[in-house]
Amino acid sequence: MSAPIVIHRPSPTGGRRVTIRGQIAGLAYDDHDVTEFLRRAGLPDAETLLDRPEWVEWRGGRAHQYAAA
């Protein structure tokens, strides 16, 4: 089973699309944006999930980097 949260590759203009259980949550420009999306989705302690591969899959770039590709 894949992680329920996917942080996609950085876009050419910066930021990364975030999906939660297959639904687009928004475009994140930093970890704070991601944790806010997770909080809105009802996930408690969102800050602790970003480095847990069973929860978050970072695709197409290094984790925690949001600059343009």
N, C-alpha and C positions, 0 to 999 in steps of 0.2 A: 504494500500500500504506500502511496506517495504522501508527502507532507501536505497538510491541508492549506498551508500558506505558501504562496510562491511569490518571490520577488524577482521579477524578470530583468533581462539585460538592460543596461543603461540606454536610454534613447539618444539619438544624435543631438538633441537639444538639451539633454540633461534630465535627470529624474529617472525613476524606475516604476513601471506599472506593478501594482500589487494586487494579487487575486487571493481571495479567501474562499475555499471550497468551490473553486471554479467561477466565482463571481468577482467582477472587477470592483475593487475597493477604492482605487484612485491612483494618482501619480505621486510618488514619494520623492522628496528631494533630500531627505535625511532620515535617520533612525526615529527621530521624534514623530515625523509624519507617519511612519509605519506603525509605531505603537499607538498613535491616535486612531488609525484605521482599525487596529485590533481591539482597542477599547470600545469603539463604537459597535463592533461586531459582537461584543459581549464576552470577550476573552479577558479574564482577570490576570493581573500580573504580566501584562503584555511585554514589558521590558525584559523579562527573564526568558522569553521564548525565542528571541532573535538568533541566538547561537545554539539552539537545540534542533538538530537535523530531523528529529521525528515530528517537529512542528513546522519548521521553515526550510524551504529549499531556495537557495540563491542560484539563479540561472544566469549564465552568460556574463559573468564578471565577478570580481572579488566582493565578498560580503562587506557590507557597510560603506561601499563606495557608490556614489550617485552621480558623479560627473559624467559629462557627455562621452560617449564611446569614441 
